[in-house]
């Protein structure tokens, strides 16, 4: 479970769920649909009362909904039942929470119960996405970007935080967008393949197509502002075979995770400057599928 205290958010799952709720609350759906989406993201926990994180799921959901003025009869009923029957406290005790911490946990639950009972029965208006997030990258698009010691420009360091004049690149990275989509039809995500080795000079499409070794990297998100800051440039777009792409990508963690948590593609765009042994590739990428050339992805 990864619990580290008596608070409602004293576990890895609780913190992850909090972030997920924040993203899902932006979707323009009614309350039952929001709850169903959140259950889908943690189905094994939400629907299994014997799971040690089951009570945490519904209590965090109730807490976040109350704070965001989202009214759900289902969430209200489940959370109040968990508090009333003491099931959460029993689980926490079994997990090793001390007597003092159990008393703190009881106070947390009492406060949550009070707020749930005092909460409105109808939701207040909330800010939601008016349309699906636009795509920034093309499926099959091959993109290059400047790097310094294998690192791309940090897109979060814009304006006065980043002195571009003093940031002198010593090479280029490249990535291919093998797949793209939208979580819940709204939140855009991309699945990249990153060239295993960087180039000292600006690469061209012919060299990348024939000579590059491509590594399956982690999926992520990208905004138009980050595209511009990272100085991405599309060299070309190639036609991809859906079946061949699926075979290369293999099993991956759920794409929804990166879209909901808004994990930037920049985390996966580090490259090495030498190919032998794939040295310079991040530890997460070095064990992933390596594709020789791009023929294995095309029709």
N, C-alpha and C positions, 0 to 999 in steps of 0.2 A: 504493500500500500504506500509506503514511503511517508508516513505521518511523522511530524516532528514537534507536535504541540497540541494544546487543547483547543485552539481556535478553529473556526469553521473552515478556514483555508490553510490549515496546517498539514496539507498533503499535496503531493504532485498532481494527483488527479483533480483536486479541488481548484488548484491554480490554473491548470489547463482548461478546465470547464469554465472558469470565470472568463478567460479570454475568448473561448468559443461562444459563450453567450453574448459577449460584447459584439462579435461579428455577426452572429445570427440575428440579433435584435435590429440590425440595420436592414434586414430583408423586409420587403413590403408585404408580409403575410399576416394572416390573423393568428390569434393566440394558439388555437389547437395545432395549426401547421408549424408554428415555432417550436412548440413542445415536441411534436413528432420528429422534426429535424434534429433537435438536441438528443432525443432518444436514439435516433439512428447513429449519431456520432459516438454514443457510448452504450450501444444496445446490450452488450453482455453484462453491464453494470446496472443499467436502468431497469431491466426487466427480470433480474434475478435477485429475489429477496435474500438469498443465502450468500450473495457476494458481499465481502466485507466493506466494499465501497458503495453499496446500494443506498444506504441511508445518506451518505455524504452527497451523492448525486442529487437527490430530491431536496435536501436541505439547502445546498448551494443554489439550486435552481430557484427555490422559493425566496431565498435571500436576494438574489440578483433581480428577480422579477419585482419584488417589493421595492427595491431601490430604484428600479427603472419605471415604476408605476405601470407594469404590465400585469393585468389581472387574468389569472387562469384558475378556474375552479378545480381542475385536475391537480395542478401543482399545490394549490392550497390544501386540498383534502389529504393528499399524500404526506405533505410535510407535517401537518397537524397530527396525523395519525402516528407518524414516526416519533414525534415529540411525546405524545400522550402515552404510547405503549412502552417507552423507554428503550426501544430497540437500538437506537444509536449509542446510548450510554453503555449498553451491554456489549456491543461490538467494540467500542473504544476500550472498555475494561479488559476484554479478551486480548486486545492488541497490546496491552501493557501500560495503559494510561494510569498514572498514580492517583491516589485518593484526592490529593490537592488539585490535580489537573481535571479530574472528573467533576469536582465542584465548579471549577472554572467553566468547563464544558456545559454544565447544567445552567449556569448563568447566561451563557451564550444562547442556548436553546430557549430559555425563558424570554429573553429579549426578542428573539426571532418570532416566537409564538405571539408575543404582544403586538409586534409590528404587523404580522400577517392578519391577525384578528381586527386590527384597526385600519387595515388597508382598504382602498376602494374596490368595489365589485366590478367596475368597468375600467378599462385601460385609458390612460391619458395619451394624447397624441405624441408620437415620437418621430425623430428624424430617421428617414429611411431612404434607401437608394431609389431614385426615380426611374432608373433604367439599368440594364445590365452593364457592368463595367466594360468599356471598349477594349478591344484587343490592341496591344502595342506591338506585338511580334507576330510574324507570319508563320504558319505551320510549314515546315520545309525550308524556312528562311535560314540562311547562313550569315552569321553576324561576326564582325571583328571589333576589337576594342583595345585601346592602349593599356599596357601593364607596366608596373615597376616592381622588379624582383618577383614577377609572377602574379602580383596582386592588381586587380582592377581598381579604378577610382571608387572610393567609398561614396555611394550616392547619398548617404545621409549627412555628408559634410559639405553642404552647399553654402553659398554666400561667403560671409566673413570667416567661416570655420575652415575653409579650404583655400589654400593659396595655389592656384593652378600654375602660376608662373614658375614657382619653385618645384613643382612636381614634374620632373622630367622623365618620361617613360623610356624604358630600355628595351621594349619589345611589344608584341601584340598577342592577344589571345583570340580564340575563335570558338563559336558554339553554333550548334544546329538545333533548331526547335523541332523535335521529333513529334511532339503532340501538344495540343492546347485544348482548353475547355473552360467551362464555368461551373463552379460548385453551386448547386441549387439554382442553376441558370442565371446567376448574377455575379459571382465572385470569380474573376479571371485568374487562371493559373497556366503555367508552361512547364513542359518536360524537356530539359535540354540534354544534349550530348556535347561535352566540352572536349576540344582538341587536347590530347594528352601533353603535347609539348608546345610551348610558345614559339613565336618567330621573332628573330632579331629585327627583321624588316617587315614592312607591310605585306601581309600574305595576299595571294590572288586565288581566285576560285579554282583554277586548274590544279594548283599545288595542293590545296586543301582537299579536293575531291580525290586525288590520286594517292597522296603521300601521308596525309594526316591519320593519326590513330585517335579514335573517338572513345571517350569514356562516358558511361551513363552516370550523370550527376543527379543530385537531388532536385525535385521539382520546386518551383517557387513562383512568386508574383513579381510584377514589374509595372511601374507607372510611367507615364509619358515623361514626367519630370526626371525620374531616375534614368530613363533611356538617354535623355539629353546630357545629364551630368556625367554619365559613364562614357560618353562619346561613342556610343554604339553606331555601327554603320552596316547596313545590309549589303552584302556582296551579290547575292543571288538567291533565288528560290527554286528548290528542286521538287519534283513530284515524288512523293513517298508511297510505298506500299504499306497499307494498314497492317496486313498480316506479318510482313517482315519486321515492321517497327515493333509490333507486339511481341514477337519472338525475341528481339534484341533486348527490349526493356525488361521482360520477365516479370517476376513478382516484385511489387514495390509497396511501400507504406501507402495508406490511403491518401490520394491526392487532396482530399478535403482538408487534411491537416495543415498543409502549407497555405491553402487559400484562406481558411478561417483565421489562422494565426498570422497571416500576411508576412510570410517568410520570404525575404527578397531573394531573387535569383543571384544577386551579387555574392551570396554565400557560397555558391557552387561554381563561380567563374575563375577561381585561382588555377593557374597553369604552371607547368614546369618548363624549363628551358632546355631539357635534354630528354630523349626518348628511352635510352637503355634502362630496362628494369622498371620503367614508369617512375623513375625517381623524380621527386618534385611534385607529384600528384598528392593531393590531400589524402589522409588515411581513409576517410570515408569513401573516396572515389577509387582508390587503388585496388580495392577488392571487387569492384563492379565490372560489368561486361565491357570488354574492349573490342571495338570494331575497327577492322582494317579497311580504310577507304570508305566510300559511301555507297558502293555497289550493293552492299548487303541490306540497304534500306529502300532501294528504288525498285520500281516495277521492271 
